[in-house]
Amino acid sequence: MLLTEKIREAAGFIREITDFQPEIALILGSGLGTLADKIQDPVALEYGLIPHFPLSTAPGHAGRLVLGSLEGKKVAAMQGRFHYYEGYSMEQVTFPLYVLKALGCKALLVTNACGGLNPRFQPGDLMLISDHINILPNPLIGPNSEELGLRFPDMSQPYSPRFRELARRVGRELEIELQEGVYMAISGPSYSTPAELRMLIALGSDTVGMSTVPEVIVAGYLGLETLGIACITDMALPDSLEPLTEEEVIIVANETRPKLERLVRGWLRQVELR
């Protein structure tokens, strides 16, 4: 089945349940999905009910799409995402973006939990993503549908400068210190070796994770203006690397969540869409 047909089926299924038209898509990463519980007048759908949606198998990912209002904005929040390491194709990983665009979304706010490569950072920091480096398969490989986007989409500004400036201003107002830097996407699911981390640092990355970039590439392809916020849950410094577990990552993400939620809600209150 063609991608465009899958999009129509999934979006049509959601429209049969609700006529709500979201403006902003939220993708909430590991341990960060409880923000969706704050949505007013929610309509919540398990991923397994939506045609062609995969299932979330990663820890800390609830696997629900929640539509409703948050800070005066109409949002569609993904409580959990899909990862390449789960065995899904890149089309499956990014499929929700196409559906959210079809439902009416004009912008994307994406969050993740990641490792810090910049020695100036520390666990619990929030980093505005200014750029990324992708070493995963590009999600746009394959036949292109002109009704969705250009064959060769521009990626000179994948993360909206005006969205980042607003986030910085909100951070100052709320006294939330924000880092800013480059995010590197790797496949996982194994964590990186010291030699691999040295390579990532040499390539110019400040953080490393296993998500976000495929979704941002497709968001750019679809014309969704994007803000990315990374929650640094551990330091991945090659010369002082210690064993790491997923449970430890989620613990720090949970501890950082109130700060991230305040930032996102403050940003939502003030953001103006084009």
N, C-alpha and C positions, 0 to 999 in steps of 0.2 A: 504494500500500500504506500502511496506517495505521502511524503511528509505533510503536504498541504491538506490532504484528506484526513490524516490523523489529527491535525490541528482543528479542523472543522468539527470532527466527531467529539473531541475532548471539550472544546469550547461550547459546542451545542449541548452537551450533557450538563455542563455547569449552568448554562442559561435556562435550562428546563427547571432547575432547582431554585434559581434566584435571578432576578433581573438587575441585581446590584452591579454597577460598573466601576471597577477600581481604577484609580489614577496612578498609584504608586505600588510597585511590587517590592516586597521585602523578602530577602532570602536570609534566614536565621541559622547560623552554623552551630557547631558542637556546643551543647550546654547553654545556648543563647536563645532557645526557642520560646521561653516563657513570656517574652514580650507580646506574643500573639494572644496570650491569655488576657491581656489588658484591652483587647479590641472590643468596642461597643457594638451591640446588636450583631453578634457574630453569626456567620454561616460557616460551619466547619465540615469539611469533606475529607475522609480518609483517602490517601493516595490510591489505595487499592480499588476504590469505587470509580475513579476517573479513567475513562478509556485511554489506553496507551501510556499511562503513568507507570513508572517503575515503583518499587517499594524501597523505602529507606531501611538499610540494614546496619548502618553505622551507629555506634553508641552515642547517646545524647541527641538523637534525631527522632522526633515523635512521629513524623510521617503524616502530617495533615496540612491541608490548605485552608486558611481561615480568611474570610472576607468580611469586612466591616469598616467601622470608622475608628481612627486613632488620632487624637490631637487635631480634630477637625478635618482630617484628610481621609479620603476613601482609599483603603489599602487592601492588598491581597498578600497575606503573609504565608510563606512556606516555613512550616515548623520542621526543619530538616531538609537536606538536599540529597542529590545523588552524586556518587563519585565514580571515577574511572576504575579505581581499584576494586569496586564492588563487582566488577565484571560487566558493567553496562557499556554500551557503545557511546560515543560522544553525542550522537543524536539523542539517545535516551537521557544522558546526563543533562542536556540543555533543553530538552523538550518543553518543560514547564514555561520557559521564557517565551516561546512561540505562543503558547496558550494564553499567558498573561497579557501579551501584546494584543492578541485577538479579542480579549475581554475589555480592552480599553486602556491598559497601562501606558503611561508616557515616560515613566522614570523608574529606575531601579536603585534600591539601597541594599547592598550585599554585605554580610558580615561573615567572619570566619574566626577560628582559633588557629594559631600558627606559632612557629618557633622563631625566636629572635636571633638574627645573625649580626646585628649591629651592637657592639659592646656598650654603646650609650643607652641601650634599651634595657628594660628589666621585666620580669614576669608581672603581669597585671597592667602593663601599659596598653593604651589604645593607639593604633597607628592609622592615620588617614593614608590610603593607598594612592600614591601620586602616579605610579606607573607599574607595569609588571613585565616579567620575563616568562615566556611560555616554552616549556620543553615537552609538553604533552601533545598528542595529535591535535591538529586544529579541528574544531568542531564543524567548520564550514566545508571540509573536504567532501566532495561528492557532487552530484547534480545540483544545480542552482535554480531556484524558482525566482524569476524577476518580480513576482508579486510580493515576495518577502523582503528582498534586499538586493544590493549590488553584488556582482560576482567578486569584486575586489574592494571590500569596504575599507574606508580610511580608519586608521587606528592611531592617529597623531595625538589625540586627546581622549583615551578610553575612559578616563575618570574626570568628570566635569570640574573645571577650575572654579566655576561659580558655586557649585555644590560644596567643594572643599573649603572655599573661603567662608561660606555660611557656617559650616561645621566648626571652623576655627573660631569664628565669632561667638557661636553658641558655647563652645568649650570655655572661652574666656569668661562669658557671663556666668557660667555654672561652676567656674573654678576647676575645670577638668583639664589637666595637662594632656596635650596630644602630641604624639610623635608623627612623623610623616616620612614616607619612604617607598621603596620598591619591594613588591611581593613576587616571589618566585613560586611557580606551580610545578610540582613534581608528581609522579604517578602514585607513590606509595605502593602497598600499605606499610612496607618496612620503613623505619626511620633511617636517616642518612648516616653514613660512616664519617669519621673525621675527615678523610680525604675528599669525600663528596662535598662536605660542608665548605672546605677550603675552596673548592671549585666554584660553588655557588657564590661565595663572598667575592672571589676574583671576578666573577661575571657581573657584579654590581648589585647584588640583592641584599636588602636589609632584613627580610623575613622569608620564611619558607613554609609552604603548606601544600595540601593535596586537593585544593578546590578552587573556586572563585573565577579563575582566569577563563575557563571555557564559557562560563555563564556571561562574563563581561564581554568576551568576543562576540557572542551571539547578541547580547544587548546592543552593542555598537552596530552590528549588522542590521538590527531591527529599528535603529534610531531611538533607543531608550537612553536618556541622559542618566549617568550612573555615578553614585557615590559608593566607595568601598571603605569599610572600617575593619581592621584586623585587630583581634584581641591576642596579645602576645602571652602565651601560657607557659612558656619555658624558654630558656636560653640554649640555643644550639651552637655553642662556641666550640670549635674543633679541638682547642688545646685544653679545655676543661670539661669535656663532654661526660655526662653521667647517664646511666641507664634511665629510660623513660617509659612510662606506661600510659595507655589511653585514659585510665582512671585519674592519673595525676593531671593530665591535660584538662579533663572535665572539671576537676576540683577547682583549678585556677580560673577556668572560664566561669564557673558558678560564682566565685568570689568577685569577679570583675563585672558580672552581669548588671548589678544595680547602677554602676557608673555608665556602662554602655547604654542601658535603657534610658537614663536621664538625658544622655547626649542625643540619642535617636529621637526621643519624644520632643526635646527642645528644637531639634532640626526640623522635624515634621511641622511643628507649630508655625515656623517662620518661612518655610520653603515656598517659593512661587514657581509654578510649572509653566512651561512655554508650550 
